[in-house]
């Protein structure tokens, strides 16, 4: 399903001359891999960053250190800041980011399966999805990548008819 969503998202990006960048934490590159499996992905996909450690979320993506201190790395605002940072660093119109806990242990007081997904778009608009997933570490990581790509596709479909890109 995420391969289909990735193809739909890329098609919409290309048709509207828009670009995408990703910032991944718990997925460790699965989202970028899903997107780049689509032939012609380079027409819209600029690249991505894997900011697995908290300090890299600030150092590479510009997540405010006070937010990280106050909330920890697993928080909806952190996902939104990561998405904005990915777009900025990679020079893209849209940023897609995920942060969460794949397990085996809780992190920053957040339960295993807690995930936050965000899309940052033109004008600084942000769309978010908060998830509580069950399953093994691998199942949580894969479900997160799928949910992220589906959120992106949904955002882009909704943007058709609005000012896009």
C-alpha positions, 0 to 999 in steps of 0.5 A, spaced: 500 500 500 505 505 501 508 503 494 502 505 491 501 511 496 508 513 494 507 513 486 501 517 487 505 522 491 510 523 487 506 523 481 502 529 484 509 533 486 511 532 479 505 534 476 505 541 480 513 542 479 514 541 487 519 537 491 520 533 497 525 531 503 524 527 508 527 526 516 526 520 519 528 517 526 525 511 528 524 508 521 532 509 519 531 510 512 525 506 510 521 512 508 526 514 503 527 507 500 519 507 499 519 513 495 525 511 491 523 505 489 518 508 485 521 509 478 522 517 476 522 519 484 528 523 482 524 528 479 521 530 485 525 527 491 530 531 493 533 527 499 533 526 506 536 525 513 536 520 518 536 524 525 536 518 530 539 521 536 536 527 539 542 532 538 542 531 531 534 533 531 537 539 533 544 540 529 541 537 523 534 539 522 534 545 527 529 542 532 529 548 538 533 545 543 528 548 548 522 543 545 527 537 546 528 539 553 521 540 555 518 534 551 523 529 549 524 527 542 517 523 541 512 529 540 508 532 535 511 539 535 518 535 534 515 531 528 513 538 525 520 541 526 523 536 523 519 536 517 520 543 516 528 542 517 528 537 512 525 541 507 529 547 509 536 543 509 534 539 502 531 545 499 524 542 498 517 545 497 514 539 502 518 536 508 515 529 511 518 527 518 517 521 523 519 520 530 517 515 535 518 509 539 519 502 536 521 499 542 523 495 545 523 500 551 519 506 552 523 513 551 522 520 554 516 517 558 513 515 551 510 508 550 513 503 545 508 504 539 507 512 540 509 515 533 508 522 530 508 524 523 508 531 520 508 534 513 510 541 512 508 545 506 508 551 502 507 557 507 509 553 513 502 549 513 503 543 517 499 536 517 500 531 523 498 524 525 499 521 531 499 514 532 499 508 537 501 502 534 502 495 536 507 489 534 514 488 534 519 493 533 520 491 525 512 492 524 512 498 528 517 501 523 514 499 517 507 501 519 510 508 521 513 508 514 506 506 511 502 511 515 507 517 513 507 516 506 499 515 506 499 522 510 503 525 504 499 522 499 493 525 502 495 532 503 497 532 496 491 530 494 487 535 498 492 540 495 489 539 488 485 545 487 488 549 492 494 553 491 499 547 490 507 548 490 
